[in-house]
Amino acid sequence: FGSSHFGSRSGIAEVSDLIGFLLRSSSSMQWITSLVTFLAVANSRSATAMPTAAQLKRWTGSTNCSGNSTVLSTEKLNECTPYLIPARASIRVAYLNKTAYASYHHEGVTDCSGNGTLLRTIIVNSCEDLGGFSQMHVWVDSPT
């Protein structure tokens, strides 16, 4: 069972295949080996899982996003933020792909229901030289 066997199917189908294989295995050593392989494949996938947030970072004194940075803001993905002032509204931040995410404005509701209007699309891991300092949005891969 290599990662190529599991790579093209859904997680439920993969687990079902593994259980079927384990039940057909004739020895406990095969069962243990298969289980360890499955866990290794699952662990390697978690390293490439969808990010949980994006941070805007600033590098003072660097024009190429190198050295020490400061986190200016964090936007949690797939989360709704309600606003009451200046009017009832909400903003949802959504993952688009490995290089971008987007913010959507939901007018008149505080729960992000209905169709939102695209506010902006943010490119991730693209350094911007702002003269004397640089900034870049970066993914956060684990809960904060």
DSSP file (Angstrom, degrees, kcal/mol; ACC not computed):
  #  RESIDUE AA STRUCTURE BP1 BP2  ACC     N-H-->O    O-->H-N    N-H-->O    O-->H-N    TCO  KAPPA ALPHA  PHI   PSI    X-CA   Y-CA   Z-CA
    1    1 A F              0   0    0      0, 0.0     2,-0.2     0, 0.0    40,-0.1   0.000 360.0 360.0 360.0  95.5    0.0    0.0    0.0
    2    2 A G    >>  -     0   0    0      1,-0.1     4,-1.1    39,-0.0     3,-1.0  -0.503 360.0 -98.8 -97.4 173.8    1.9    3.1   -1.2
    3    3 A S  H 3> S+     0   0    0      1,-0.3     4,-1.8     2,-0.2    -1,-0.1   0.783 120.7  64.4 -64.9 -25.4    0.6    6.6   -1.4
    4    4 A S  H 34 S+     0   0    0      1,-0.2     4,-0.5     2,-0.2    -1,-0.3   0.834  98.2  55.1 -68.0 -29.4   -0.1    6.1   -5.1
    5    5 A H  H <4 S+     0   0    0     -3,-1.0     3,-0.3     1,-0.2    -1,-0.2   0.907 119.1  31.6 -66.6 -40.6   -2.7    3.5   -4.3
    6    6 A F  H >< S+     0   0    0     -4,-1.1     3,-1.3     1,-0.2    -2,-0.2   0.625  98.2  88.2 -91.0 -14.3   -4.6    5.8   -2.0
    7    7 A G  T 3< S+     0   0    0     -4,-1.8    -1,-0.2     1,-0.3    -2,-0.1   0.731  88.7  43.7 -63.4 -27.4   -3.9    9.1   -3.7
    8    8 A S  T 3  S+     0   0    0     -4,-0.5     2,-0.3    -3,-0.3    -1,-0.3   0.363 102.8  72.2-103.8   7.5   -6.8    9.1   -6.2
    9    9 A R  S <  S-     0   0    0     -3,-1.3     2,-0.0     1,-0.1    -3,-0.0  -0.768  84.8 -93.3-121.5 164.5   -9.7    8.1   -4.0
   10   10 A S     >  -     0   0    0     -2,-0.3     4,-2.1     1,-0.1     5,-0.2  -0.304  38.7-109.9 -71.6 160.1  -11.7    9.6   -1.2
   11   11 A G  H  > S+     0   0    0      1,-0.2     4,-2.3     2,-0.2     5,-0.2   0.861 117.7  52.6 -59.1 -39.4  -10.7    9.0    2.4
   12   12 A I  H  > S+     0   0    0      1,-0.2     4,-2.4     2,-0.2    -1,-0.2   0.920 109.6  48.1 -65.4 -43.7  -13.8    6.8    3.1
   13   13 A A  H  > S+     0   0    0      2,-0.2     4,-2.5     1,-0.2    -1,-0.2   0.880 111.0  52.3 -63.6 -37.5  -12.9    4.5    0.1
   14   14 A E  H  X S+     0   0    0     -4,-2.1     4,-2.4     2,-0.2    -2,-0.2   0.931 110.5  46.3 -64.1 -45.4   -9.3    4.3    1.3
   15   15 A V  H  X S+     0   0    0     -4,-2.3     4,-2.7     2,-0.2    -2,-0.2   0.914 112.3  51.6 -63.4 -42.3  -10.3    3.3    4.8
   16   16 A S  H  X S+     0   0    0     -4,-2.4     4,-2.4     1,-0.2    -2,-0.2   0.920 110.6  48.1 -60.5 -45.2  -12.7    0.7    3.3
   17   17 A D  H  X S+     0   0    0     -4,-2.5     4,-2.5     1,-0.2    -1,-0.2   0.913 112.0  50.0 -60.6 -43.2  -10.0   -0.8    1.1
   18   18 A L  H  X S+     0   0    0     -4,-2.4     4,-2.9     2,-0.2    -2,-0.2   0.926 110.3  49.0 -63.7 -44.6   -7.6   -0.9    4.0
   19   19 A I  H  X S+     0   0    0     -4,-2.7     4,-2.4     1,-0.2    -1,-0.2   0.923 111.6  50.1 -62.0 -43.5  -10.1   -2.7    6.3
   20   20 A G  H  X S+     0   0    0     -4,-2.4     4,-1.5     1,-0.2    -1,-0.2   0.921 112.3  47.1 -59.6 -44.1  -10.9   -5.2    3.5
   21   21 A F  H  X S+     0   0    0     -4,-2.5     4,-1.2     1,-0.2    -2,-0.2   0.925 111.5  50.7 -63.4 -44.2   -7.2   -5.9    3.0
   22   22 A L  H  < S+     0   0    0     -4,-2.9     3,-0.4     1,-0.2    -1,-0.2   0.888 108.4  51.9 -62.7 -38.7   -6.6   -6.2    6.7
   23   23 A L  H  < S+     0   0    0     -4,-2.4    -1,-0.2     1,-0.2    -2,-0.2   0.821 111.7  47.3 -67.3 -30.2   -9.4   -8.7    7.1
   24   24 A R  H  < S+     0   0    0     -4,-1.5    -1,-0.2    -3,-0.2    -2,-0.2   0.644  87.4 110.1 -83.4 -15.7   -8.0  -10.8    4.2
   25   25 A S     <  -     0   0    0     -4,-1.2    -3,-0.0    -3,-0.4     6,-0.0  -0.345  59.3-151.6 -65.1 139.6   -4.4  -10.7    5.7
   26   26 A S  S    S+     0   0    0     -2,-0.0     2,-0.3     1,-0.0    -1,-0.1   0.645  71.7  44.4 -90.1 -14.9   -3.3  -14.1    7.0
   27   27 A S  S  > S-     0   0    0      1,-0.1     4,-1.7     0, 0.0     3,-0.1  -0.932  73.3-127.5-132.3 155.9   -0.9  -12.9    9.7
   28   28 A S  H  > S+     0   0    0     -2,-0.3     4,-2.7     1,-0.2     5,-0.2   0.813 110.2  61.1 -67.3 -28.7   -0.9  -10.3   12.4
   29   29 A M  H  > S+     0   0    0      2,-0.2     4,-2.7     1,-0.2    -1,-0.2   0.905 104.4  47.9 -65.3 -40.6    2.5   -9.0   11.0
   30   30 A Q  H  > S+     0   0    0      2,-0.2     4,-2.6     1,-0.2    -1,-0.2   0.907 111.8  51.3 -63.5 -40.3    0.8   -8.2    7.7
   31   31 A W  H  X S+     0   0    0     -4,-1.7     4,-2.3     2,-0.2    -2,-0.2   0.931 112.4  44.8 -61.5 -47.1   -2.0   -6.4    9.6
   32   32 A I  H  X S+     0   0    0     -4,-2.7     4,-2.6     2,-0.2     5,-0.2   0.918 113.4  50.2 -64.6 -44.7    0.5   -4.4   11.6
   33   33 A T  H  X S+     0   0    0     -4,-2.7     4,-2.3     1,-0.2    -2,-0.2   0.913 112.0  48.2 -60.5 -43.6    2.6   -3.5    8.6
   34   34 A S  H  X S+     0   0    0     -4,-2.6     4,-2.6     2,-0.2    -1,-0.2   0.907 111.6  49.6 -64.4 -41.6   -0.5   -2.4    6.6
   35   35 A L  H  X S+     0   0    0     -4,-2.3     4,-2.5     2,-0.2    -2,-0.2   0.919 111.0  48.8 -63.9 -44.1   -1.7   -0.3    9.5
   36   36 A V  H  X S+     0   0    0     -4,-2.6     4,-2.2     2,-0.2    -1,-0.2   0.909 112.0  49.7 -62.3 -42.1    1.6    1.4    9.9
   37   37 A T  H  X S+     0   0    0     -4,-2.3     4,-2.4    -5,-0.2    -2,-0.2   0.926 110.5  50.1 -62.5 -44.8    1.8    2.1    6.2
   38   38 A F  H  X S+     0   0    0     -4,-2.6     4,-2.6     1,-0.2    -2,-0.2   0.922 111.4  48.2 -59.6 -44.8   -1.8    3.6    6.2
   39   39 A L  H  X S+     0   0    0     -4,-2.5     4,-2.5     1,-0.2    -1,-0.2   0.873 110.3  52.0 -65.0 -37.3   -0.9    5.8    9.1
   40   40 A A  H  X S+     0   0    0     -4,-2.2     4,-2.2     2,-0.2    -1,-0.2   0.910 111.2  47.1 -64.7 -41.9    2.3    7.0    7.4
   41   41 A V  H  X S+     0   0    0     -4,-2.4     4,-1.7     2,-0.2    -2,-0.2   0.928 113.2  48.7 -64.7 -44.8    0.3    7.9    4.2
   42   42 A A  H  X S+     0   0    0     -4,-2.6     4,-1.6     1,-0.2    -2,-0.2   0.893 111.4  50.4 -62.1 -39.9   -2.3    9.7    6.3
   43   43 A N  H  X S+     0   0    0     -4,-2.5     4,-1.0     1,-0.2    -1,-0.2   0.890 107.6  52.4 -66.6 -39.6    0.4   11.6    8.2
   44   44 A S  H  < S+     0   0    0     -4,-2.2     4,-0.4     1,-0.2     3,-0.2   0.843 108.5  52.3 -67.0 -30.9    2.1   12.7    5.0
   45   45 A R  H >< S+     0   0    0     -4,-1.7     3,-1.5     1,-0.2    -1,-0.2   0.864 100.5  60.6 -70.6 -35.4   -1.2   14.0    3.7
   46   46 A S  H >< S+     0   0    0     -4,-1.6     3,-1.2     1,-0.3    -1,-0.2   0.792  95.6  63.0 -64.8 -24.4   -1.8   16.1    6.8
   47   47 A A  T 3< S+     0   0    0     -4,-1.0    -1,-0.3     1,-0.3    -2,-0.2   0.748 110.2  39.2 -69.1 -21.9    1.4   18.0    6.0
   48   48 A T  T <  S+     0   0    0     -3,-1.5    -1,-0.3    -4,-0.4    -2,-0.2   0.103  89.8 134.1-112.6  21.3   -0.2   19.2    2.8
   49   49 A A  S <  S-     0   0    0     -3,-1.2     3,-0.1     1,-0.2    -3,-0.1  -0.181  70.3 -77.3 -67.2 163.4   -3.7   19.7    4.3
   50   50 A M        -     0   0    0      1,-0.1    -1,-0.2     2,-0.1    48,-0.0  -0.360  56.5-108.2 -60.6 137.0   -5.7   22.9    3.6
   51   51 A P        -     0   0    0      0, 0.0    90,-0.3     0, 0.0    -1,-0.1  -0.238  14.8-144.9 -65.3 158.3   -4.4   25.8    5.7
   52   52 A T  S    S-     0   0    0     88,-2.4    25,-2.3     1,-0.2     2,-0.3   0.620  74.4  -5.8 -98.0 -17.4   -6.5   27.1    8.6
   53   53 A A  E     -AB  76 140A   0     87,-1.4    87,-3.0    23,-0.3     2,-0.4  -0.968  59.2-126.5-163.3 171.1   -5.6   30.8    8.2
   54   54 A A  E     -AB  75 139A   0     21,-2.2    21,-3.1    -2,-0.3     2,-0.4  -0.994  20.4-155.0-130.4 141.2   -3.4   33.3    6.4
   55   55 A Q  E     -AB  74 138A   0     83,-3.0    83,-2.7    -2,-0.4     2,-0.6  -0.912  12.1-139.6-115.8 143.3   -1.2   35.9    8.0
   56   56 A L  E     -AB  73 137A   0     17,-2.4    16,-3.3    -2,-0.4    17,-1.2  -0.912  30.5-170.2 -96.4 119.8    0.0   39.2    6.6
   57   57 A K  E     -AB  71 136A   0     79,-2.7    79,-1.9    -2,-0.6     2,-0.4  -0.842  11.6-153.2-114.2 150.0    3.7   39.6    7.6
   58   58 A R  E     -AB  70 135A   0     12,-2.5    12,-2.3    -2,-0.3     2,-0.6  -0.977   3.5-159.1-123.6 136.1    6.0   42.6    7.4
   59   59 A W  E >   - B   0 134A   0     75,-3.2    75,-1.9    -2,-0.4     3,-1.1  -0.935  16.9-151.6-111.6 104.6    9.8   42.6    7.0
   60   60 A T  E 3  S+ B   0 133A   0     -2,-0.6    73,-0.2     8,-0.3     8,-0.1  -0.606  80.8  12.5 -77.9 133.1   11.2   45.9    8.2
   61   61 A G  T 3  S+     0   0    0     71,-2.1     2,-0.4    -2,-0.3    -1,-0.2   0.513 109.9  98.0  79.8   5.0   14.5   46.9    6.4
   62   62 A S    <   -     0   0    0     -3,-1.1     3,-0.3    70,-0.2    -3,-0.2  -0.989  49.3-171.4-127.0 134.1   14.1   44.1    3.9
   63   63 A T  S    S+     0   0    0     -2,-0.4    72,-0.1     1,-0.1    68,-0.1   0.396  87.4  50.3-100.7   1.9   12.7   44.5    0.4
   64   64 A N  S    S-     0   0    0      2,-0.1    -1,-0.1    70,-0.1    63,-0.1   0.076 112.4-104.0-129.3  25.7   12.6   40.8   -0.4
   65   65 A C  S    S+     0   0    0     -3,-0.3     2,-0.3     1,-0.2     4,-0.1   0.882  75.9 135.2  57.4  43.4   10.7   39.3    2.6
   66   66 A S        +     0   0    0     -7,-0.1     2,-0.2     2,-0.1    -1,-0.2  -0.873  43.6  21.8-120.3 157.1   13.9   37.9    4.3
   67   67 A G  S    S-     0   0    0     -2,-0.3     2,-0.2    -8,-0.0    -5,-0.0  -0.592 108.7  -6.8  91.4-154.7   15.0   38.0    7.9
   68   68 A N        -     0   0    0     -2,-0.2    -8,-0.3    -8,-0.1     2,-0.3  -0.562  67.7-164.7 -81.8 140.2   12.8   38.5   10.9
   69   69 A S        -     0   0    0     -2,-0.2     2,-0.4   -10,-0.2   -10,-0.2  -0.805  14.3-139.3-122.6 164.2    9.1   39.4   10.3
   70   70 A T  E     -A   58   0A   0    -12,-2.3   -12,-2.5    -2,-0.3     2,-0.6  -0.981  22.6-125.2-120.9 134.8    6.2   40.8   12.3
   71   71 A V  E     +A   57   0A   0     -2,-0.4   -14,-0.2   -14,-0.2     3,-0.1  -0.706  26.7 179.4 -80.5 120.2    2.7   39.4   11.9
   72   72 A L  E     -     0   0A   0    -16,-3.3     2,-0.3    -2,-0.6    -1,-0.2   0.824  64.0 -11.2 -88.7 -36.8    0.4   42.4   11.1
   73   73 A S  E     -A   56   0A   0    -17,-1.2   -17,-2.4     2,-0.0     2,-0.4  -0.989  53.0-144.7-160.1 159.5   -2.9   40.4   10.9
   74   74 A T  E     -A   55   0A   0     -2,-0.3     2,-0.6   -19,-0.2   -19,-0.2  -0.998   9.1-164.3-131.5 129.0   -4.4   36.9   10.7
   75   75 A E  E     -A   54   0A   0    -21,-3.1   -21,-2.2    -2,-0.4     2,-0.3  -0.959  16.3-141.5-114.0 117.1   -7.4   35.9    8.7
   76   76 A K  E >   -A   53   0A   0     -2,-0.6     3,-0.7   -23,-0.2    17,-0.3  -0.594  21.8-124.8 -77.5 134.8   -9.0   32.6    9.7
   77   77 A L  T 3  S+     0   0    0    -25,-2.3    17,-0.2    -2,-0.3     3,-0.1  -0.472  85.2  13.9 -80.4 150.9  -10.3   30.6    6.7
   78   78 A N  T 3  S+     0   0    0     15,-2.8     2,-0.4     1,-0.2    -1,-0.2   0.841  98.2 123.6  55.8  38.9  -13.9   29.4    6.4
   79   79 A E  E <   -D   93   0B   0     -3,-0.7    14,-1.3    14,-0.6     2,-0.5  -0.970  55.6-136.7-129.7 145.4  -15.0   31.6    9.2
   80   80 A C  E     -D   92   0B   0     -2,-0.4    12,-0.2    12,-0.2    30,-0.0  -0.871  12.0-162.3-104.0 130.8  -17.7   34.3    9.3
   81   81 A T  E     -D   91   0B   0     10,-2.5    10,-2.1    -2,-0.5     2,-0.2  -0.954  13.1-147.4-113.4 117.2  -17.1   37.6   11.0
   82   82 A P  E     -D   90   0B   0      0, 0.0     2,-0.4     0, 0.0     8,-0.3  -0.531  12.0-168.0 -84.0 150.4  -20.2   39.6   11.9
   83   83 A Y  E     +D   89   0B   0      6,-3.0     6,-2.2    26,-0.2    -2,-0.0  -0.996  18.6 176.8-134.7 140.2  -20.4   43.5   11.9
   84   84 A L        +     0   0    0     -2,-0.4     4,-0.1     1,-0.2    -1,-0.1   0.614  55.4  95.1-110.9 -23.6  -23.1   45.7   13.2
   85   85 A I  S    S+     0   0    0      1,-0.2    -1,-0.2     2,-0.1     4,-0.0  -0.975  95.5   6.0-121.1 131.6  -21.4   49.1   12.5
   86   86 A P  S    S-     0   0    0      0, 0.0     2,-0.3     0, 0.0    -1,-0.2  -0.994 142.3 -25.6 -81.1 -13.3  -21.7   51.0   10.2
   87   87 A A  S    S-     0   0    0      2,-0.0     2,-0.2     0, 0.0    -2,-0.1  -0.978  80.3 -74.2-154.0 162.1  -24.5   48.5    9.1
   88   88 A R  S    S+     0   0    0     -2,-0.3    20,-2.5    -4,-0.1     2,-0.3  -0.416  73.9 126.3 -61.2 127.7  -25.4   44.8    9.6
   89   89 A A  E     -DE  83 107B   0     -6,-2.2    -6,-3.0    19,-0.3     2,-0.3  -0.965  39.9-147.9-167.3 171.6  -23.0   42.8    7.5
   90   90 A S  E     -DE  82 106B   0     16,-1.5    16,-3.3    -2,-0.3     2,-0.4  -0.985   7.3-144.1-150.0 157.2  -20.6   39.9    7.6
   91   91 A I  E     -DE  81 105B   0    -10,-2.1   -10,-2.5    -2,-0.3     2,-0.4  -0.990   9.4-163.1-127.8 130.0  -17.4   38.8    5.9
   92   92 A R  E     -DE  80 104B   0     12,-2.3    12,-2.8    -2,-0.4     2,-0.5  -0.935   7.1-152.9-111.9 133.5  -16.4   35.3    5.0
   93   93 A V  E     -DE  79 103B   0    -14,-1.3   -15,-2.8    -2,-0.4   -14,-0.6  -0.925  19.9-171.8-106.0 127.0  -12.8   34.4    4.1
   94   94 A A  E     - E   0 102B   0      8,-3.0     8,-2.7    -2,-0.5     2,-0.2  -0.960  25.3-121.6-129.0 137.7  -12.5   31.4    1.8
   95   95 A Y  E     + E   0 101B   0     -2,-0.4     6,-0.2     6,-0.2     3,-0.1  -0.553  28.4 176.0 -68.5 132.8   -9.6   29.2    0.6
   96   96 A L  E     -     0   0B   0      4,-2.0     2,-0.3     1,-0.5     5,-0.2   0.800  57.6 -42.5-104.0 -52.8   -9.4   29.3   -3.2
   97   97 A N  E >  S- E   0 100B   0      3,-2.0     3,-1.1     0, 0.0    -1,-0.5  -0.897  75.4 -65.5-163.5-172.5   -6.3   27.3   -4.1
   98   98 A K  T 3  S+     0   0    0     -2,-0.3    41,-0.1     1,-0.3     3,-0.1   0.628 131.4  37.0 -67.6 -10.7   -2.7   26.8   -2.9
   99   99 A T  T 3  S+     0   0    0      1,-0.1    25,-2.8    24,-0.1     2,-0.3   0.411 117.3  34.9-119.0   1.4   -1.8   30.4   -4.0
  100  100 A A  E <   -EF  97 123B   0     -3,-1.1    -4,-2.0    23,-0.2    -3,-2.0  -0.999  44.8-174.5-156.1 154.7   -4.9   32.4   -3.2
  101  101 A Y  E     -EF  95 122B   0     21,-1.9    21,-3.4    -2,-0.3     2,-0.3  -0.928  18.6-144.1-140.2 168.3   -7.9   33.1   -0.9
  102  102 A A  E     -EF  94 121B   0     -8,-2.7    -8,-3.0    -2,-0.3     2,-0.4  -0.937   6.4-138.9-136.8 155.6  -10.8   35.5   -1.1
  103  103 A S  E     -EF  93 120B   0     17,-2.3    16,-3.3    -2,-0.3    17,-1.1  -0.950  18.9-161.9-113.6 135.8  -13.0   37.7    1.2
  104  104 A Y  E     -EF  92 118B   0    -12,-2.8   -12,-2.3    -2,-0.4     2,-0.5  -0.963   9.2-142.8-121.4 134.7  -16.7   37.9    0.5
  105  105 A H  E     -EF  91 117B   0     12,-3.1    12,-2.8    -2,-0.4     2,-0.6  -0.826   8.4-164.2 -97.7 129.4  -19.1   40.6    1.9
  106  106 A H  E >   -E   90   0B   0    -16,-3.3   -16,-1.5    -2,-0.5     3,-0.8  -0.915  16.8-148.5-115.5 102.3  -22.6   39.6    3.0
  107  107 A E  E 3  S+E   89   0B   0     -2,-0.6   -18,-0.2     1,-0.2     3,-0.1  -0.498  72.3   6.2 -77.4 134.4  -24.8   42.8    3.2
  108  108 A G  T 3  S+     0   0    0    -20,-2.5     2,-0.3    -2,-0.2   -19,-0.3   0.371 111.7  84.6  82.9  -4.4  -27.6   42.9    5.8
  109  109 A V    <   -     0   0    0     -3,-0.8     3,-0.2   -21,-0.2   -26,-0.2  -0.959  56.8-158.2-130.2 149.4  -26.8   39.6    7.5
  110  110 A T  S    S+     0   0    0     -2,-0.3   -19,-0.1     1,-0.1    -1,-0.1   0.284  87.8  61.7-107.3   9.7  -24.4   38.7   10.3
  111  111 A D  S    S-     0   0    0    -21,-0.1    -1,-0.1     2,-0.1   -21,-0.1   0.197 105.1-113.9-120.5  15.2  -24.1   35.0    9.6
  112  112 A C        +     0   0    0     -3,-0.2     4,-0.1    -6,-0.2     2,-0.1   0.721  63.1 155.1  60.1  23.8  -22.7   35.0    6.0
  113  113 A S        +     0   0    0     -7,-0.1    -1,-0.2     2,-0.1    -4,-0.1  -0.409  41.3  22.0 -78.6 160.0  -25.9   33.5    4.7
  114  114 A G  S    S-     0   0    0     -2,-0.1     2,-0.5    -8,-0.0    -5,-0.0  -0.210 111.4 -32.6  79.2-173.8  -26.9   34.1    1.1
  115  115 A N        -     0   0    0     -2,-0.0     2,-0.2     1,-0.0    -2,-0.1  -0.686  62.9-148.0 -84.0 127.4  -24.6   35.0   -1.8
  116  116 A G        -     0   0    0     -2,-0.5     2,-0.5   -10,-0.1   -10,-0.2  -0.524  11.7-121.7 -89.6 161.6  -21.7   37.2   -0.9
  117  117 A T  E     -F  105   0B   0    -12,-2.8   -12,-3.1    -2,-0.2     2,-0.2  -0.895  32.9-109.3-102.8 131.1  -20.0   39.8   -3.0
  118  118 A L  E     +F  104   0B   0     -2,-0.5   -14,-0.2   -14,-0.2     3,-0.1  -0.408  35.1 179.0 -61.0 122.8  -16.3   39.3   -3.7
  119  119 A L  E     -     0   0B   0    -16,-3.3     2,-0.3     1,-0.4    -1,-0.2   0.886  61.8 -31.4 -87.2 -51.5  -14.3   42.0   -1.8
  120  120 A R  E     -F  103   0B   0    -17,-1.1   -17,-2.3     2,-0.0     2,-0.5  -0.984  46.1-128.5-165.0 156.8  -10.9   40.9   -2.9
  121  121 A T  E     -F  102   0B   0     -2,-0.3     2,-0.5   -19,-0.2   -19,-0.2  -0.958  26.7-152.5-110.7 130.6   -8.7   38.0   -3.8
  122  122 A I  E     -F  101   0B   0    -21,-3.4   -21,-1.9    -2,-0.5     2,-0.4  -0.905   5.4-142.2-111.3 127.3   -5.4   37.8   -1.9
  123  123 A I  E     -F  100   0B   0     -2,-0.5    14,-0.5   -23,-0.2     3,-0.4  -0.716  19.5-145.2 -86.6 135.3   -2.3   36.1   -3.4
  124  124 A V  S    S+     0   0    0    -25,-2.8    14,-0.2    -2,-0.4     3,-0.1  -0.756  71.4  15.2-104.6 148.3   -0.3   34.1   -0.9
  125  125 A N  S    S+     0   0    0     12,-3.5     2,-0.5    -2,-0.3    -1,-0.2   0.807  87.5 125.3  61.4  34.7    3.5   33.7   -0.8
  126  126 A S        -     0   0    0     -3,-0.4    11,-0.3    11,-0.4    -1,-0.2  -0.956  55.2-139.8-123.6 110.7    4.2   36.6   -3.2
  127  127 A C        -     0   0    0     -2,-0.5     2,-0.5     9,-0.1     9,-0.2  -0.456  11.2-156.4 -75.1 136.5    6.5   39.2   -1.7
  128  128 A E  E     -C  135   0A   0      7,-2.6     7,-1.9    -2,-0.2     2,-0.6  -0.964   8.6-144.0-117.5 119.1    5.8   42.9   -2.2
  129  129 A D  E     +C  134   0A   0     -2,-0.5     5,-0.2     5,-0.2   -66,-0.1  -0.718  20.4 176.8 -80.4 117.3    8.6   45.4   -2.0
  130  130 A L        -     0   0    0      3,-2.7     4,-0.1    -2,-0.6    -1,-0.1   0.044  56.1 -88.8-112.6  24.2    7.2   48.6   -0.5
  131  131 A G  S    S+     0   0    0      2,-0.1     3,-0.1     1,-0.1   -68,-0.0   0.949 110.5   9.9  71.1  93.1   10.4   50.6   -0.3
  132  132 A G  S    S+     0   0    0    -71,-0.1   -71,-2.1   -72,-0.1     2,-0.3   0.160 134.0  36.5  92.5 -18.0   12.3   50.1    2.9
  133  133 A F  E     -B   60   0A   0    -73,-0.2    -3,-2.7   -72,-0.2     2,-0.3  -0.970  68.9-146.1-153.7 165.8   10.1   47.2    3.9
  134  134 A S  E     -BC  59 129A   0    -75,-1.9   -75,-3.2    -2,-0.3     2,-0.3  -0.942   7.5-159.7-135.8 158.1    8.3   44.3    2.4
  135  135 A Q  E     +BC  58 128A   0     -7,-1.9    -7,-2.6    -2,-0.3     2,-0.3  -0.965   9.8 174.0-138.0 153.2    5.1   42.4    3.0
  136  136 A M  E     -B   57   0A   0    -79,-1.9   -79,-2.7    -2,-0.3     2,-0.4  -0.965  29.0-127.9-158.1 140.8    3.6   39.0    2.2
  137  137 A H  E     -B   56   0A   0    -14,-0.5   -12,-3.5   -11,-0.3   -11,-0.4  -0.775  34.8-174.6 -85.0 134.9    0.6   36.9    3.0
  138  138 A V  E     -B   55   0A   0    -83,-2.7   -83,-3.0    -2,-0.4     2,-0.1  -0.954  24.4-107.6-131.5 150.4    1.6   33.4    4.1
  139  139 A W  E     -B   54   0A   0     -2,-0.3     2,-0.5   -85,-0.2   -85,-0.3  -0.452  17.6-147.8 -74.1 147.7   -0.5   30.3    5.0
  140  140 A V  E     -B   53   0A   0    -87,-3.0   -88,-2.4    -2,-0.1   -87,-1.4  -0.989  11.0-168.6-111.5 120.2   -0.9   29.1    8.6
  141  141 A D        +     0   0    0     -2,-0.5   -92,-0.1   -90,-0.3    -1,-0.1   0.506  63.9  46.7 -93.6  -4.6   -1.1   25.3    8.5
  142  142 A S  S    S-     0   0    0    -89,-0.0   -90,-0.1   -91,-0.0   -89,-0.0  -0.953  95.8 -84.7-135.4 156.4   -2.3   24.6   12.0
  143  143 A P              0   0    0      0, 0.0    -2,-0.1     0, 0.0   -90,-0.0  -0.236 360.0 360.0 -58.6 144.8   -4.9   26.1   14.3
  144  144 A T              0   0    0    -92,-0.1   -91,-0.0    -4,-0.1     0, 0.0   0.393 360.0 360.0-107.0 360.0   -3.9   29.2   16.2
